[in-house]
Amino acid sequence: MATQEDGSVPVTLPTDRYESYMYSKRDTNKVLDWLRINASKKTKQSPFDSNLTLKEILHAAKLVVAHRISVPSHIQDAFKRLLRARSKLTDWFRQNETHQGNAQSASTNAHEAFNNTLAEVYDVMFPQDEVYSGHGNKTRCPSPSDKPTTSYNFYEVLAKIGEDESSDRNLEIHTEHQQKHNAEKSNSEVPNYIIEGDLLREQCEAISWLLELDIGCSLVKRWFEKARDNEIPIIIAETLTVSLLSHIMEREMQQMAKKQDGGCKRIMRLLVEGQQDGRAGSDMPSAIGGQENKARGCRGEPSYCNFRNLSSLFVFCTALREFILRKDEPSFLTTIQRKPLHCYFDTPAREAEREEAFRAEHSKVGHLPTRDKAKAHRALMERYVKDYEGCILIFKSLWDDHFNNPGPIDISVLQMQNFFDCIQKSEPHQASSYISTGAFPTTSIAWYLQVILESAKSFVWKDGNLNPVSCRIQALRIGQEILGSLEKVLAIDTVNSFVSNPKVRRHIQSLRETIQAILATPQFDLFHQSPIMSGRLNNTLLQFAFSDGLDLLDQMGIFGTVLHLYKACQFVTSGESSIPVLDSLCDIFRESVFMGEFPTRNFEIIYFRFMKIPRKSAKDCDREEGCGYRKLDRYKTDWIYAKQNRIQQSDISSWFYFTGRDGLLNAGLWARLEGTGKRTSMSKGAILRTEHLTCTEPLAKVFSYIESALVKDFEEGYKIPRINLFEIYLLAFRTLENFGKVRLGSNCGLSDDISSVEAAMQDIDKEAHIRNINIALAVDAAFSVFKLIDLRMKDRIYPRQHMFKGLPLLQQLQGVIRDSWKDVSLEGLHWKSI
């Protein structure tokens, strides 16, 4: 395989060879960990850390031998397996180069030199193998006079290990061995060791990283195909895409932090440097050529292979260089195309023609001398000309959004600030400008731009036919609908003084201004029209509406008060006053409002707990009240209304909880997936199991769990993310307002155990400028209702309907709730544009 130094790139590694590499990597870690532990027993410090050199390994091996530490047989077997696996991989790289007509490269020679050094370590540790001559024969031990036979030829050492691989059952990788290893892995995790100069590791991990990018792109394409076919909402497709991008960026950062940048940074450095010194036209065809070889690495999955054959990265780097060279031209950045989305892409038939033409052209030049392979480079650019143009247009839009016309909200999940600042300072005429300015692109940015293009292709075309749905128009319609609801909320005169938390009103006003700014600039360019960015706008607006709606429902406990009053009326009438929409809302908010159980007694105490009214101290307790709470000076202090977080967002929606949390390691999401209820924290063992799942299971399997949970949230049951919470707030507000008006108009006296309305009104009038009189009176009447029910329950008057007969307060309450909610359905409260 060609080295990074001579400008070529990794080719696709077959699945069986890649698995062989992964097994050898595991065995390498196992051997090195044993060496580190046992060599450190005879020294004051560890002979090496997780990053080490071959010299340190050789030194540790000599320490073990010098102190006569016996090496277990399973360590020797692991050493044999890793040597044999590396030998097979080196042979495969050599055969692949011969197949492509290239001379043996320097990196393959480096592989052999590295293997020779490892073989020398083996020879030091095992100067003379144990020999078994039958079942009953004993092992011949080396005598002191025996001299270690040091061999510097890797293949001689392999010959000494034994050519008959089937003779040693421990050297083969069986399914049982793999299952046993997977079972033991969670119990004793071996550190991951990195040996300097191990080109095989760098190249295999680069191939592994490109494979992961291809798998991710295939998943995104499939999600947006489902969104196109109305199998899942586009919001879910975008949510999963953002989560996947976050996972890729996290993996990329981990590689860089551990200096394992062979999988991301070195790939981009290679491509960019190749373009800067003019070698890209000659180097790339050998890597992306042979589309026929693509199937060997794909094995049918994933269907997308343009990262492994490097065409996607090459097109991205070519477009990035073109953008940097021309970004200072006056007419370049100001020209941003705005046309229907399908106009930016070829039809599937036309794309198939380009693919066929590229294969034919490359088959003619695939074995020509390097100087003539520029023809293959031109054929590649003709094949991917639409992707190249799309990358340029996306760069223009990102640049324009970032520097010239920043939007009201940043819907990009990428950290583009440092990236574009570095590009702005770059000098394109300097050969090393990408690297010297730190503006080196990452594979995660290239991946995100590519999935923007690929998701658009998947969404726009179905079986060669055009999909008429515009994601951007859908997003603007949702924004228009949310804006209408916000206008209704802000039109309530009392919202200025009544909402206890002024931040809520500021958030609502800010959200209204944000949506107005978005609607004023539709932005129908490729970037903003793409399904991913339109879905991102959908997702962001819906998250804002959901969050602000829950905060609004939380104010002064208005919404919870209505639900508590409704359940009290149901209890009094033995369920005769049932209203379906309120029954559904009670089920949805059971955890937050009712603490998990609908009350059948102690209504007042349960309501106090929901309102978060603190208990009074023992010395201040009025024993005659018998309630265990301090006196309710409701109209002289703000402590009732200032309490927030009565309604917990995590109890309501998996989708909303997942979008704003820790991605794949979201404890609340996995608790929901495991059916463990409201648990939102995980034990250390559960965290380790989750990390093991996300790191070892295929991405498709992990995201299928998440997809099923999000789809269930949107499409099954009450479809909570679809509910317009602003409308629910308006209904709850009007319910209490009407109840307060009825109470104020009737001026009915209450029970002797309850303060009179006139006494309450005296307090209300003193601070009428800061609270709405009708709502305050309704909340006061709610306390009276719950205390009245508890007192009558204490008197044990049966049957139940006789218990509350002739009480005008309850009759008024039932009438107000019925009139406010009887014509409302849960489906009628859904957003119409989703």
N, C-alpha and C positions, 0 to 999 in steps of 0.2 A: 504494500500500500504506500502511496506517495506521501512524503512528509509535508509538514507545513512550510518547511524551508524552501522546498523547490516548487511550491505554489499549487500543488494539487490538493484534493480534498477527499474526505472519507466517502467510500462507496457503500452501497446498501449491504448490510450484513444479514445473511440468512438467519432464520429463526433458530435453527438448531445450533449454529455457531454462536449466536448471541447468548443462548441458554448455557452453552459450554463456558463462555466467558463469565457469566454470572456465578456459575458453580465454582470456577477457579478463583474468582474474587472472594467468595465466601471462604474457600479453603485457605487462601492467602492470609486473610484476616485471622483465621483460626491459628495458623502456624505462627504468625508474627506475634499474636497475643501471648501464646505460650512462651515464645522466646523472650518477650519483654518481661514477663512475670518471673521466669526462672533465672534469667541472667541478672535481674536486679536483686536476687537474693544474696548474691556474693559481692554486690557493690553498694555504695552509699546512695546512689541515685539511679534512676531508670536509664537503661542504655539508649533509649530513643523514645520519641513522642509519637503522636499519630502521623506526623509528617516526618519521613525519615529517608535516608539514603541507603544504597546497597552496601556501602562501607560499614554503616552502623549495623546492618543486618549481619554482615560477615563477622564483625567484632563480637556481637552477641552470641553468634553460633560458636565462636572460639571460646568464649567465656563458659558456655554450657559444657563444652567438651573438656576444657581444662579442669573444671570442678567435678567432672565425672557424674554429671546429672543424667540419669537415664531418660531417654525420650520415649514416651508412650507410643504404642503401635498405631493408635488412631492419628497421632500427629504425623508419623512417617507416612501413613496412607494418604493423608491430606496433602502432604508435600508431593508425593508421587502423582496424585491426581492433578494438582495445579501445573506441574511440569509438563505432563502429557497434554493437558488442555491448551497450554500456551504453545506447545509444539504444533498441535493441529491448527490453531488459529494462524500462526506464522506461515504454515504451509498453505493455508487457504488464501492469505493475502498474496503470497508469491504466485500461486496459480491464477488468481484474479488478474494480477498484473500481466502475466503471460497471455491470458485470454484477451486482454485489451491491447496487446501488442506493445506494451511498455517494457523498458528495461527494468531490471530489479532495482527498486528505489533505495534511497539511503535509509528510510525509516524501517524497511523490512530487514536491512542489515543491522539496524539498531535494535530491532526486536530480537534478533539472534544473539547479539552481544549481551543484551539484558538477560536473555534466557541462559546464556553461558554462565553469567555471574550467579544467577540463582542456582544453577546446577553445581557451581563451586560451593555454595553454602550447603547444599545437600550433601556434597562429598565430604565436607568438613564434619557435619553432624553424623553422617552415617558412612564412615570410611570403609566398612565392609558389611554388606547386608547379611541379615540372618538367613540361614539356608535351612529349609525344611526338606527332609528326605524320607518322607513317609509319615504315617500317623503316629508311630511310636518313637520315632527318632527324636533326640534332643537337639536343641539349637547349638550350633558350634559358636563358641564365644571367641573373639579375637584375642590372641596372646599378646603380652606386652611387647614382644619382639616384632609384631606385625607393624609395618609402617603404613600410614594412611596413603592411599593411592589418590593423589590429586589429579583430577582430569579437568582440563580447560576446554574440552570439546563437549558441547551440549549433547550431541547425538551419541557420544560414547557413554555419557552418564545415563541417557535413556536406555541404551543397550544394556547397561548394568542393572537398571531397574527391572528390565525384562520386556521382551518384545511381545510375548504372548499375554495380551491384556486380559483375556478371559480366564487366565490361570489364577489371577488374584481377584477374588470377588469384591474385595473392599475398594478396588480402584474404579469400579463401574458406578454410574449414577443411576440407581434404581428408583422407581416410584416410591417404594417403601422408605427408602433413605430420605427422599425429598419430603415426604409427609412427616417423618420423624423430626427432620430438621425444622420444618415449619411449626411443629408442636413445641419444640424446645426453644425456638427463637424468642418467644415472649418471656420465657423464664430467665434466660441468660443471654443477653445481647452482647455480641462481641464488637468491640470498637472497629470503626472503619479506618484502616491504615492506608496512607498514600505514600508510595515510593517514588522519589524523584527520578525522572528520566524514564518512567514507565510509559513509553509511547503507546503500547497496546491498550493500557487503561484509558489514556486520553482519547484514543481513536474510538474505542468501543463505547465510552461514555458519550462521546460526541454523537455517535450513531444512535445510542439510546435516547439522547435528548431530542434529536431530530425525529425519532420515532414517536416520542411523546407529543411533540408538536403536531405531527400528522394525525395522531389519534384525537387530539383536542380539536383540530380543524374538522375532522370527520364527525365528531359529536355535534359541533355547532351547526354544520350543514344539515344534519339529521333533525336537530331541534327546530330549525327554521323551515324545514320541509313539513314538519308536523304543524307548525304555526300556519303555514300556507294552506294546509289541508284542514284547518280548524280543529285539529286534534288537541292542541294546547294553545292557550293565549300567548300572544307574542311577548307579553310582559314576563311570562315564565321563561320563554326561550332566552330573553335578554338577561334575566336574573341568573340563569344557569351559566350563560356566557361570561358574565362579569365574575361569577364565582370561580369559573375555570381559569380566567385570566389572572385572578388574584392568586390562585394555586400555582400557576406557571411562574408568575413574578416572584412568589415566595421561594419556589424551587430554584429559580435563577439566583436570587440573593443568597441562598444557602450555598450554592456552588461557588459563588464568588467569595463568600466569607471563609469557606474552607479551602480556597484557592484551587477548587476543582473547576476551573473555567474552561476546560476542554470542551464542555458541553454547550457553552453559549458564547462567551466572549471571544475565544480563540477562533471560532467559526466566522464570526463577523469580522474580526481583525484580518483573517486570511482573505476574505472576499474584498474588503475595502482596500487593503494593501495591493491586492492584485489589480484592482481598477486604477489605483493611483500610479502604479509604475507601468501600466499598459500591458500587463500580462493576462488580464481577465479574458480577453478574446481567445487566447490560446489554451488557457488552463481549464476553463469551465466545460467545454464540450466533453472532455474526457470524464468529467464527473457526472454531468447530467446526461451525457450521451448514453446510448444503450437504454432507451426506454424499455427495451425488451427485458433488461435485467430487473426492472422494477418489481415484477411479480415475484421474484425470488425472495425479496425482502418483505413484501406485503403479505404473502400467503393468504390473500383474499381479504385481510383486515389489517389496517383500516383501508378504506377505499381511496382516501386522499394520500398521495405520496409525494407531493411537490416540495416538501421540506427535506425528505430523505434524498431526493435527487437534486436538491439545492436550487431548483429553478425559482421557487418563491423568494428565497433569500437573495438570490442573484438579481432578480427583477427589483426587489426592494432597494438594494444597495445602488443599482444603476439609477433608479429614480431619485434616490436621495442625493447622489452626486450631481445629477442634472439640476435638481432643485437648488443646491448650494451654489452651483456655478451661475445660475440665472436669477437668484433671488433679488439681486440689486437692480435688475433691469426694470425700468419704470412701468412697462406694459405687461410684465410677466405676472406679478402678484395681483394686479388689479383685474385681470381677466379670469373670472370664475364662472364656469358654465352652469347654467340653470335650465334643465330640461327634464323630461320624464325619465324615471330611473332606468327603464329598459333600454334607453338609447345609449347608455354607457357601456353596454355589454353586447357581445355577439350572441346570436341565437345558438341554441345547442347544435344545430346542423352546421352552422358556420364554424363553431369552435372545433367540431369534429374534423372539418376540412383542414383547418390550421394544424391540428394535431397530426393528421395524415401527411400533410406537406412537410412538416418538420421531421417526421420519421424518415420519409424518403430522402430528404436533403442530408440528414445526418448519416444515413447509411452509406452515402457516397463519400463523405469526408471523415468518417469515424476513425480510419486507420491511416490518414495522411500525416505527413510531418507536422510538427507543432505549428510552424509558421503559416500553414494553410488551414488550420482549424478555425481561423477567424470566420470562415464561411459557416461553420456550425454555430458560431456565436450569432451571426446575423440571422440564421434560421431560427435560433432560439428567440431572439427579440421579435421576429415576425410572428412566432407562435404565441407569445405572451404580450403582444403589443397593447391589448386592452387592459391587462393588469398593470402594465407599465404606466399607461396614461391615467389609470385609476389612482395609482399611488401618487402621481404628480398632483392630481386634483385634490386628493385628500390632504397632502402636505400644504397646498395653497389654502384650503379651508381652515386647517388647524392654525396655520400662521396668521390668517386674517382674524380668526376668532381670538387668538391669544394676544396679538399686538395691536390690531387696528380696531376691531369691533367686538370687544369681549362681551359675551352674552350675560344675561341676568343670572344664570346659574351655570356652573361648570358641569356638563354632562359627561365629560371624558373621565374615565377611571384611570388614565395613565398620568404619571408624573411628568408632564411635558415641559414644565417650566425650565428646569435645568437643561433639558435636551435642546430646546430651541434657543435658550440663551447662549449655549456653546456654539450652536450653528451660526448664530448672529455674529459671533466674534471670530469665526473661522476664516482663514485665508485660503480660498480654494486653489490658488496657484502654488501653494506649498505642498509638496508631496506628502508630508506627514501631518497635514492640518487636522485630520480627523482625530489623530491620537494625541497630538501636542495640546490641543485645546480641551481635551477630555470629552469631546462630543461624540464619543464612539457609540454607535447604535447598539441596542441590545436585541436579542432574538425575541423577547416578549413584545417589543414595539413592532417588529416585523410581523410577528404572528398576529397581533391584534389588527393591524392594517389589512393583512391578508384575509382574515376571517370576516372583516367588513365587506370585502369584495365577494368572497365565496358565499356568505350568507345571503347577499343580495341576489346572486345568481340562482341560488336554491329557491329563494322566495319569488322571484320574478317569473321564472320559467317552470312549467309543469308539463312534461311530455311534449315539449316543443311549443306549447301554447302559452300565451301571455296571461299572467295573473293581473286582473284589473285593480286589485286592492292597492291603495297607497298608504303605507304605514305612516308617512308624515302627516297626511290629512287626518288619519285616525287620531294621531297624537294631538293635533290642533283642536279636533272636536272634543276630545277629553278635556283639554285645557279650557275650552269655551264653556263646557258644562260645569267644571269646577268653579270657574269664575262666576257663573250665574248663582251658584249656591253661596259663594263668599259674599256676593252683593246682598243676598237676602239676610245673611247673618249680620253684616255691618249695618243694614238698614234698621235694625232694632234700636230704638232710641236709647234704651236702657243699657245697651251692651257696654257703653263707655264707663258707666259707674258700677254696673252690676257685676261684671266679671271681676273676680277677686284678684287674679294675677294679671297685672298690666302687660306682662310679656306675651300673654296669649293673644291679646288684641293686636299688639305690634307684629306678632308672627302672621296673623291673619291679614293685616294690611300689607305686610311685606310680600306674602304669597300672592295677593291680588295684583300688586304692582309687577311682580315677576311674570305672572301669566299674561298680563296686559302687554309687557315688553316682548314676550315670545310671540304673541299673536300679531304684534305690529311688524315683526320681521320674520315672515314664513320660512325663508332659507331653503329653497328647493335645489340645492347643489347635490352632488353625489354623496358627500359625507353626511349631510343632515337628512337626506332622503333615505339613506340605507336602513334596512330593517333593524340593525343593531342600534344605531343612534336614535332612530325613531322610537324603538322599544325602550331605549334608555330614557328618553324624554317622558314617555308614558309612565315608566317605572318611577322616575323621580317625582313627577307631579302627583302620582297616586300615593307615594310614600308621604309627601308633604301633606296632602289632603287627609290621609289616614291619621298621621301623627297629630296634626292640628285639630282634627275632629275629635280624637280621643281626649286631647287636652281640654277641649271645649266641653265635652260631656262630663269631664272631671270637675268643672268649676262649681263650687258650693254644693256638689253632690246633687245637682238638679236632676240629672237623668236617673241616678240611683234612687233618688227619692220617689220618682214616678214608679219605678219598678217595685220598690218596697210597698208603696201604697196600693199598687195593683194586686200584689200577692196578698196583702192584708184583706182587700175586698174579696178576692177569691176564697180566702179562708172563711170569711164571714158568711158568704153565700154558698159555701160548699161547692165551689167551682161553677156556679150557674152564670157568673158574669165573665166567662172566659172570652178573651180576644186573641185570635191566632197570632197576630204580629207581636203582641206583647209576650205571649208564651214563648215565641221563638227568641225574642231579645232576652228574656229571662234565662233561657238555656245558654245562649251565647255568653252572657255576662255572669253566669252562675258563680264562677270562682271569684271574680273581682267584687261583685256587688253583694252576694249572699254568702261569701266565704265557703262555697261548696255545697251548702244545703239550704233548701227553701224553708223558711221559718214556720213552725206550727205553734210556737209559744215564745215567750220572752222577746216579743217583737221590738220593744223599745231598746233593750240592751243590744240586740243584733244590729239595729239601725244606728245606735251610738257607735258601735265598733266600725261599721262601714263609714260613718262620718268622721272617724278617728278622733272622737272626743275623749280626752284623757280622763283617767280615774282620779278622783280627789284623794287627798291624803287621809289617813285614818282620823287624825284629830279634827279635820274639817268636815268629816262625814256627818251628815244629818241622818241619824238613825231612823227618824220617823219617815223619811222618804223611802227607805228600803231598796234603793236602786243601786247604791254603790258608786254613784257618779256625783261630781260637783254640781252645784246649781247652774242652770243654763242661762247665763246673762247673754242671750243671743244677740241682742241689739246694741250692746255697749262695747263689745270687743270684736276683734276680727279673727279670733282663733278658730272658729268653726269654718270660716270661708277660706282661710289661708292654707289650710291643709290640702296638699295635692297628692297625686299618685294613689288615689283610691282605686282607680281602674288601671291595672297593670297591662301593658302592651303584650307582654309575653304570654298572658293567659288567653289572648284573643285570636292571634293569627300566626301560623307557622311562617307564612310568606313574609309578613312584616318583620317578624323576629329574625328571620334569616338574612334579610337584605341589609340590616344595619349592624351585623355582629361579626363574628370571627370566621366567617366562611365555612370551610369544611370541618373545622374544629369547634363549631358552634355547639356548646353543651346543651342548650335548650332544644335545638333542632333534633339532635340525636336522642335526647330524652323523649321527645315526641315520637320519633321513629321507633324507639324501643317500647313505646306505650307505657312509659313510667310516669305519666301525668305531668304535674306542674314543676317537676324538678328541673332547675336551670343551672345547677352546678354539678360537676362530676368529680368522682374520687380520682386519686392518682392512678389507680389501676385502670379505671374506665378511660381516662385520658390516654394512657399508654395503648390501650386496645384500639381506641379511635385513631390515634396516630399510626398504629400498625396497619389498620384497615386502609387509611388514606394513602399510605406509602407503599403498600404491597398489593392491594387489590387493583384490578384493572380500573382505569378511570371510568369506563362505561358502566361498570357495576356500581361504583360508588355514587355516580351521578344519577343512576336509575333510582336509587333509594330516595335521593333528594327530589328528583322530578316527580315521583309518585306522591310524595308528601305535599308538594306545592300544587300539583294538579288537583289533589283531593281538596285542598283549601279553596281553590277557585271554582271547581266544578261540582263538588259534592256537598251534601248537607246544606248549610245556610249560606255558603259562598261568601264568607265574611269579607275578603278584600274587595268584593264588588259593592259593598254597602256604602251608601252616601251618609256618612255620620253627621254631616251638617244638617241634613233634613231631619235626622233623629233628634238632634239638639233643638231644632226649631219646634218640633212637635212637643218635646218635653217642656220646653220653655212656655209654649202656649197652654199646655195642660195645667201647669202650676199657676200661670197668670190667670187663667179662667177660674181656677179653683179659688185663688185669692180674691178675685172680683166677686164671686158668689158669696164667699165668707164675709167680705166687707159690706156687700149689699144687704145680706140677710141679718148681719149683726146678731147671730144666734148665740145665746149663752151656752157655755160648755158645762161639762160636769163640774161638780163642786171640787173635784180633785184637780181641776185644770184651771189655770189662770184665765181670766176672761179676755175676750177680744179687745174690750175697751182698754184694759190695762196694757195689753200688748201694743195697741195702737199709740198709746202715749209715748212709749219708747221709740216706736217707728218714726213718729212725726219729728222727733228731735234730730234724726239723721236721714231724713228723706232724700237729701241731696246726694248721698253716697249709695243708697240701696233702693231698689224698686219695691214699692210698698206692697204690691200684690204678691210678688214672689216671696217676700219675707213673711207675709201673713200666711201664705200657703205652706212654707216650711214650718212655721210655728204650728199650724194646724196639723201637719204631719206628725210632729212630736206628740200632739194631743191624741191623734188617732191611735198611735201605737201604745201610748200609755193607757188609753181607755180600753183597748182590747185586752191588754195584760190584766187590768183591774177586773174586767168582767170574767176573764178566764179564771182568775183567782177565786171569784165568787161561785164558780162551777154551776152556772145556770145552764140547764139543758132542756130541750134540744138547742143546738147552736143558733138556729134562726131566731129563737126567742131571746137569746142572749143579747142581741143587738137591735131588737125590734124597737122602732120609734125613736131612733137616734138620727136627727137631721144631718149631723156632720157626715156620717157614713153615706147617707142617701145622696147628699150633695156630691161627695167624692165619686161615688159610682157613676152618677150622671155625667160629671165632667170628663172622666176617663173614657166612658162609652162614646160621648159626642166627639171627643178629640181623635180617637183611634179606630172607630168602627169601620171607616171606609178605607183604611190603610192596609196594604199587604207588604210582606217582606220583599217580594219581587219588585213592587213599586218603589221601594227605597234603593234599588240597585242603580249604579251608574248606567245610563242608557248607552254610552258610547264605547263601553268595553266589550 
